[in-house]
Amino acid sequence: MAKAWVVDLWVKDATEITPTGERVKVPAPANQLKSLGQLEDRFKTTKFGQGMRWSARWLEDKDGVSRERSKSFKLVRDANAFVAEMEDDIRSGRYRAPEDALQRFRDVGELWLESKKRPKEVTLRRYARELRMYVNPQWGSVQIGSISRKQIDKWVAALQDGTAPRVYTRNIEPGKLSPGSIEHIVGVVFGGVIRYAVSSGWLPSNPMANVELPRTQDAGEDLLTLNHVEVRCLANAAYKVDQRESDRALIYFLAYTGLRINEALAIKKSDVNLKTRRVRVLRTWTEDIDGKRILGPPKTWEKRTVPLPRFIAALLKDLLEGQDLDAYLFRAKRGGFVHDHNWRNRIWTKAVVGAGLKESGLTIHKLRHTAASAAIAAGADVKIVQLMLGHKDATETLNTYGHLWPDRLDEVVDAVDAARVEALREAA
């Protein structure tokens, strides 16, 4: 049997019995020879004159099971064209079950989230939030098979100018989105759902394939770093807020080790070796899918060891004196861990104002830039800075801090000049 064929729902072949008792089919008369109005009753089906006349049929093999599918047409030429296209799709492997493309984006998005096994829970929580706030308001009820690049381009433009539909919250005001936010919402979350649909065999191609997202600012552009004097002013301003040495030490620790705030707040006494001036970064504070605070592996899952300047080791010695090995290095007033949100609101914000840095745009995370800048100025190579900051690879480090390494172009071309002169002299 052919993979695809056309069936006339109104007209059928009749069966006659020969004088010998044999049953034979009598083909229905050709349409051009006898009109439907004159058609003999024996050639009419029970559906004669009802609904669409032509049915395109094909065999679908799915999950090892073969079943017949169909689609009705009013005109025979449309049915034949559909069958020709279907046979071509079947032969080339492009065939997709029609109902697969009819799935709503929201339902596919839920399946995509359920399929994610590697990201941390806090990352999954971000995916779910961006689906709910930005993606589903635009695409939730849309059939995945109807999504086109043109529609996606229009949505990206609407995200840029702030007119795209979204779910608003008290913490996020309506307005334009930054290129970085658009890259994550469209490229990672929306694109992830589309790629999941393609890999599942529900879409023949990826409508996101050639979509251009707005250019994000290069990581190294307008990099904010503090000099040694500014770091001291900031640390002293943090101490003045609550008169606690741990707040001053935390500023210095972040500015010279390059740890992320929640990595630093997860450091325990057992992770610190004051003799070798090394700190092991084994964990970080993060959140589970429900927003509950938990300890997890460091970002990019890379555990590492970072060095301590002598003056910071001296500060930490006083903080660790008399503490159990399981005690946190930086502790709350009543003991236990420090919540970074509380510390930011209670100490950091006031310290930035007290140090005269309010207008600089300084954030806690940007202290990592200061640590990298100081290390590079002291002669650290790219591998050392990568390991210190916990970057996944050296490419990320170079993209962010490459401009801070000394320009050796003149040194290189002068060496080339000298080598050329020497080579020509020896050849003379």
C-alpha positions as CSV (number, residue, x, y, z in Angstrom):
1,M,0.0,0.0,0.0
2,A,1.2,3.5,-0.8
3,K,2.4,5.7,2.0
4,A,-0.2,8.4,1.1
5,W,-3.3,8.3,-1.1
6,V,-6.6,10.1,-1.9
7,V,-10.0,8.7,-1.2
8,D,-13.4,9.9,-2.7
9,L,-15.8,10.0,0.2
10,W,-18.9,10.5,-2.0
11,V,-18.3,7.9,-4.8
12,K,-17.4,4.2,-4.5
13,D,-16.8,1.2,-6.7
14,A,-19.9,-1.1,-6.9
15,T,-19.7,-4.9,-6.6
16,E,-21.5,-7.2,-9.0
17,I,-22.0,-11.0,-9.1
18,T,-21.2,-12.8,-12.3
19,P,-23.3,-15.7,-13.7
20,T,-20.6,-18.0,-12.2
21,G,-21.1,-16.5,-8.7
22,E,-17.9,-14.6,-8.7
23,R,-17.9,-11.1,-7.1
24,V,-16.2,-8.4,-9.1
25,K,-15.7,-4.6,-8.6
26,V,-17.3,-2.3,-11.1
27,P,-15.4,1.0,-11.2
28,A,-17.4,4.1,-10.6
29,P,-17.9,6.1,-13.7
30,A,-15.4,8.9,-14.4
31,N,-16.6,12.3,-13.3
32,Q,-16.1,13.8,-16.7
33,L,-18.4,11.1,-18.2
34,K,-21.3,11.3,-15.8
35,S,-22.2,14.2,-13.5
36,L,-22.8,13.6,-9.8
37,G,-26.5,14.3,-10.3
38,Q,-26.8,11.5,-12.7
39,L,-24.7,9.1,-10.7
40,E,-26.4,5.7,-10.1
41,D,-27.3,5.0,-6.5
42,R,-25.1,1.9,-6.4
43,F,-22.0,4.2,-6.7
44,K,-23.0,6.6,-4.0
45,T,-21.7,6.3,-0.4
46,T,-23.7,7.1,2.7
47,K,-21.8,10.4,2.9
48,F,-22.8,11.4,-0.6
49,G,-23.3,15.2,-0.8
50,Q,-22.3,15.8,2.8
51,G,-19.2,17.7,4.0
52,M,-16.0,17.7,2.0
53,R,-15.6,15.1,-0.7
54,W,-11.9,14.2,-0.7
55,S,-9.9,12.6,2.0
56,A,-6.1,12.5,1.9
57,R,-4.9,9.3,3.8
58,W,-1.4,8.4,4.9
59,L,0.3,5.8,7.2
60,E,2.1,7.2,10.2
61,D,4.7,5.1,12.0
62,K,5.1,6.4,15.6
63,D,6.7,4.7,18.5
64,G,6.7,1.4,16.6
65,V,3.0,1.5,15.8
66,S,1.6,2.2,12.4
67,R,-1.8,3.9,12.1
68,E,-3.8,5.5,9.3
69,R,-4.3,9.3,9.4
70,S,-6.5,11.5,7.2
71,K,-7.3,15.1,6.3
72,S,-10.4,16.2,4.3
73,F,-10.5,18.6,1.3
74,K,-13.2,20.2,-0.8
75,L,-11.2,20.0,-4.0
76,V,-9.4,17.0,-5.4
77,R,-6.4,19.1,-6.6
78,D,-5.8,20.3,-3.0
79,A,-6.0,16.7,-1.7
80,N,-3.5,15.5,-4.4
81,A,-1.1,18.4,-3.6
82,F,-1.3,17.5,0.1
83,V,-0.6,13.8,-0.6
84,A,2.4,14.7,-2.9
85,E,3.9,16.9,-0.1
86,M,3.2,14.3,2.5
87,E,4.9,11.5,0.5
88,D,7.9,13.8,0.1
89,D,8.1,14.5,3.8
90,I,7.8,10.8,4.6
91,R,10.6,9.8,2.2
92,S,12.9,12.6,3.3
93,G,12.3,12.1,7.1
94,R,10.7,15.5,7.5
95,Y,7.3,14.1,8.5
96,R,5.8,15.4,11.7
97,A,2.5,14.3,13.1
98,P,0.0,17.2,12.6
99,E,-1.1,17.3,16.2
100,D,2.5,17.8,17.4
101,A,2.6,21.3,15.8
102,L,-0.8,22.1,17.4
103,Q,0.6,21.9,21.0
104,R,0.3,25.2,22.9
105,F,3.6,26.8,23.8
106,R,2.8,26.9,27.5
107,D,2.4,23.1,27.6
108,V,5.7,22.5,25.8
109,G,7.4,25.0,28.1
110,E,6.3,23.0,31.1
111,L,7.7,19.8,29.5
112,W,11.0,21.6,28.8
113,L,11.3,22.7,32.5
114,E,10.6,19.2,33.7
115,S,13.4,17.9,31.3
116,K,16.1,20.1,32.9
117,K,18.3,18.0,35.2
118,R,21.6,19.8,35.3
119,P,20.9,23.5,36.2
120,K,20.8,24.4,39.9
121,E,17.4,25.0,41.5
122,V,17.9,28.7,41.6
123,T,18.5,28.7,37.8
124,L,15.3,26.6,37.3
125,R,13.5,29.1,39.4
126,R,14.7,31.9,37.1
127,Y,13.6,29.9,34.0
128,A,10.1,29.5,35.5
129,R,9.9,33.2,36.5
130,E,10.8,34.4,33.0
131,L,8.4,32.0,31.4
132,R,5.6,33.3,33.6
133,M,6.5,37.0,33.4
134,Y,7.7,37.5,29.8
135,V,7.4,34.5,27.5
136,N,3.9,33.0,28.2
137,P,2.1,36.4,28.1
138,Q,3.2,36.5,24.4
139,W,3.3,32.9,23.4
140,G,1.5,30.8,26.0
141,S,-1.6,30.1,24.0
142,V,0.1,30.0,20.6
143,Q,0.5,26.7,18.7
144,I,4.2,25.9,18.4
145,G,3.9,25.0,14.7
146,S,2.6,28.5,13.9
147,I,5.6,30.4,15.3
148,S,7.7,32.2,12.7
149,R,10.9,34.1,12.7
150,K,9.0,37.3,11.7
151,Q,6.8,37.0,14.8
152,I,9.8,36.5,17.0
153,D,11.6,39.5,15.5
154,K,8.5,41.7,16.3
155,W,8.5,40.3,19.9
156,V,12.2,41.1,20.4
157,A,11.6,44.7,19.2
158,A,8.6,45.0,21.6
159,L,10.8,43.8,24.5
160,Q,13.4,46.5,23.5
161,D,10.9,49.3,23.5
162,G,8.8,48.1,26.5
163,T,5.6,47.3,24.7
164,A,5.7,43.5,24.9
165,P,3.0,41.9,27.1
166,R,4.3,40.8,30.5
167,V,3.1,40.1,34.0
168,Y,4.0,43.0,36.3
169,T,5.1,42.7,39.9
170,R,5.7,45.2,42.6
171,N,9.4,44.7,42.4
172,I,9.7,45.0,38.6
173,E,8.4,48.1,36.9
174,P,7.2,48.2,33.3
175,G,9.7,49.5,30.8
176,K,12.4,48.5,28.3
177,L,14.6,45.5,28.9
178,S,18.3,45.5,28.7
179,P,20.1,43.6,25.9
180,G,21.4,41.1,28.5
181,S,17.9,40.4,29.9
182,I,16.5,40.0,26.3
183,E,19.3,37.6,25.5
184,H,18.4,35.4,28.4
185,I,14.6,35.6,28.0
186,V,14.6,35.0,24.3
187,G,17.8,33.1,23.6
188,V,17.9,30.9,26.7
189,V,14.3,30.4,27.9
190,F,12.1,30.9,24.8
191,G,14.8,29.4,22.6
192,G,15.2,26.5,24.9
193,V,11.6,25.6,24.6
194,I,11.7,25.8,20.8
195,R,14.9,23.7,20.7
196,Y,13.2,21.1,22.9
197,A,10.3,21.0,20.5
198,V,12.6,20.5,17.5
199,S,14.7,17.8,19.2
200,S,11.4,16.0,20.2
201,G,10.4,15.8,16.6
202,W,7.5,18.2,16.9
203,L,8.8,20.9,14.7
204,P,10.6,20.3,11.3
205,S,12.9,23.4,11.8
206,N,13.9,26.0,14.4
207,P,12.3,29.4,13.8
208,M,14.8,30.9,16.2
209,A,17.8,29.8,14.0
210,N,18.6,33.2,12.4
211,V,16.9,35.6,14.9
212,E,19.3,38.4,15.8
213,L,19.2,39.6,19.4
214,P,20.3,43.1,20.5
215,R,24.1,43.4,21.1
216,T,25.0,43.2,24.7
217,Q,27.7,45.4,26.1
218,D,31.1,43.8,26.1
219,A,32.0,42.6,29.6
220,G,35.1,44.7,29.6
221,E,33.4,48.0,28.6
222,D,33.0,50.6,31.4
223,L,34.5,48.3,34.0
224,L,34.2,49.7,37.5
225,T,37.1,49.1,39.8
226,L,38.3,50.6,43.0
227,N,41.8,51.6,44.0
228,H,43.4,50.5,47.2
229,V,42.4,53.8,49.0
230,E,38.8,53.5,47.9
231,V,38.6,49.9,49.2
232,R,39.9,51.1,52.5
233,C,37.4,53.9,52.7
234,L,34.6,51.5,51.8
235,A,35.7,48.9,54.4
236,N,35.9,51.6,57.2
237,A,32.5,52.9,56.2
238,A,31.1,49.4,56.6
239,Y,32.6,49.1,60.0
240,K,31.0,52.4,61.1
241,V,27.5,51.2,60.4
242,D,27.4,48.6,63.2
243,Q,30.9,48.8,64.7
244,R,31.6,45.2,63.7
245,E,35.0,44.1,62.4
246,S,33.4,41.3,60.4
247,D,31.7,43.8,58.1
248,R,35.1,45.6,57.5
249,A,36.8,42.2,56.9
250,L,34.1,41.1,54.5
251,I,34.6,44.1,52.3
252,Y,38.4,43.5,52.1
253,F,37.8,39.8,51.6
254,L,35.5,40.4,48.6
255,A,37.7,43.1,47.1
256,Y,40.9,41.0,47.2
257,T,39.8,37.4,46.7
258,G,37.2,38.0,44.0
259,L,34.7,35.6,45.6
260,R,31.0,36.1,45.0
261,I,29.1,37.3,48.0
262,N,27.3,34.1,48.6
263,E,30.5,32.1,48.2
264,A,32.1,34.2,50.9
265,L,29.2,33.9,53.2
266,A,29.3,30.1,52.9
267,I,33.0,29.9,54.0
268,K,33.5,28.0,57.2
269,K,36.5,27.9,59.6
270,S,37.5,24.5,58.3
271,D,37.9,26.0,54.8
272,V,40.5,28.5,56.0
273,N,44.2,27.8,56.4
274,L,45.9,30.8,57.9
275,K,49.4,29.2,57.7
276,T,49.3,28.8,54.0
277,R,47.0,31.7,53.5
278,R,44.5,29.7,51.4
279,V,40.7,29.5,51.4
280,R,38.8,26.6,49.9
281,V,35.6,27.5,48.0
282,L,33.5,24.4,48.4
283,R,29.9,25.8,48.5
284,T,27.7,28.8,48.0
285,W,24.3,30.0,49.3
286,T,21.6,29.6,46.7
287,E,17.9,29.0,46.5
288,D,15.8,25.9,45.7
289,I,12.9,25.9,43.2
290,D,10.6,27.3,45.9
291,G,12.9,30.2,46.9
292,K,14.2,28.5,50.1
293,R,17.8,29.3,51.0
294,I,20.1,26.3,50.7
295,L,23.8,25.5,50.4
296,G,24.9,24.2,47.0
297,P,28.0,23.9,44.8
298,P,29.7,27.0,43.6
299,K,28.6,28.6,40.3
300,T,29.7,26.5,37.2
301,W,30.2,23.7,39.8
302,E,33.9,24.6,40.1
303,K,35.4,24.2,43.6
304,R,38.6,26.0,44.0
305,T,41.2,27.4,46.3
306,V,42.1,31.1,46.5
307,P,45.1,32.9,48.1
308,L,44.8,35.5,50.9
309,P,46.9,38.7,51.2
310,R,48.7,38.8,54.6
311,F,46.7,41.7,56.0
312,I,43.4,39.8,55.3
313,A,44.8,36.7,56.9
314,A,45.5,38.8,60.0
315,L,41.9,40.1,60.0
316,L,40.4,36.6,59.7
317,K,42.5,35.3,62.5
318,D,40.6,37.4,65.0
319,L,37.3,36.4,63.5
320,L,38.1,32.7,63.8
321,E,39.5,32.8,67.3
322,G,37.6,30.4,69.6
323,Q,35.2,29.2,66.9
324,D,34.2,25.7,66.0
325,L,35.4,24.2,62.7
326,D,31.9,24.3,61.4
327,A,31.3,27.9,62.3
328,Y,30.9,30.4,59.4
329,L,33.7,32.8,58.8
330,F,31.4,35.8,58.5
331,R,28.6,35.4,61.1
332,A,25.4,37.3,61.9
333,K,25.2,39.3,65.2
334,R,23.5,36.4,67.0
335,G,25.6,33.8,65.2
336,G,24.7,31.6,62.3
337,F,24.9,32.6,58.6
338,V,24.6,36.1,57.1
339,H,21.8,36.5,54.5
340,D,23.2,38.5,51.6
341,H,20.0,40.5,51.0
342,N,19.9,41.6,54.7
343,W,23.6,42.5,54.7
344,R,23.2,44.5,51.4
345,N,20.3,46.5,52.8
346,R,21.6,47.0,56.4
347,I,25.4,47.4,55.8
348,W,26.4,47.7,52.1
349,T,24.1,50.5,51.0
350,K,25.1,52.7,53.9
351,A,28.8,51.9,53.5
352,V,28.7,52.9,49.8
353,V,27.1,56.3,50.8
354,G,29.6,56.7,53.7
355,A,32.5,56.1,51.3
356,G,31.2,58.7,48.9
357,L,30.6,56.1,46.1
358,K,26.8,56.4,45.9
359,E,26.9,57.8,42.3
360,S,29.5,55.3,41.0
361,G,27.0,52.5,40.4
362,L,29.1,50.2,42.6
363,T,27.5,46.8,43.5
364,I,28.8,44.0,45.7
365,H,29.4,41.9,42.7
366,K,31.6,44.5,41.1
367,L,34.1,44.1,43.8
368,R,35.2,41.0,41.8
369,H,36.4,43.5,39.2
370,T,38.6,45.2,41.8
371,A,40.1,41.9,42.8
372,A,40.9,40.9,39.2
373,S,42.3,44.4,38.5
374,A,44.6,44.3,41.5
375,A,45.8,40.7,40.6
376,I,46.5,41.7,37.0
377,A,48.4,44.8,38.0
378,A,50.5,42.6,40.4
379,G,51.5,40.4,37.4
380,A,48.9,37.6,37.5
381,D,48.4,35.8,34.2
382,V,45.0,34.9,32.7
383,K,45.0,31.4,34.2
384,I,45.6,32.6,37.7
385,V,42.8,35.1,37.4
386,Q,40.4,32.5,35.9
387,L,41.0,30.1,38.8
388,M,40.8,32.9,41.4
389,L,37.4,34.1,40.1
390,G,36.0,30.7,39.4
391,H,35.3,31.3,35.7
392,K,34.3,28.3,33.6
393,D,37.1,28.9,31.1
394,A,39.8,31.5,30.3
395,T,37.7,32.9,27.4
396,E,35.3,34.4,29.9
397,T,38.2,35.9,31.8
398,L,39.8,37.4,28.7
399,N,36.5,38.8,27.5
400,T,36.0,40.6,30.8
401,Y,39.5,41.7,31.8
402,G,41.7,41.3,28.7
403,H,42.1,45.1,28.3
404,L,43.7,45.3,31.8
405,W,46.8,43.3,30.8
406,P,49.6,45.5,29.6
407,D,49.8,46.3,25.9
408,R,52.9,44.5,24.6
409,L,52.4,45.4,21.0
410,D,55.5,47.6,20.8
411,E,57.6,45.0,22.6
412,V,56.5,42.4,20.1
413,V,57.1,44.4,16.9
414,D,60.5,45.6,18.2
415,A,61.4,42.0,18.7
416,V,60.3,41.1,15.1
417,D,62.4,44.1,13.9
418,A,65.5,42.8,15.8
419,A,65.0,39.3,14.5
420,R,64.8,40.5,10.9
421,V,68.0,42.6,11.2
422,E,69.8,39.7,12.8
423,A,68.6,37.2,10.1
424,L,69.7,39.6,7.2
425,R,73.0,40.2,8.8
426,E,73.8,36.5,9.1
427,A,72.7,36.0,5.5
428,A,75.0,38.7,4.2
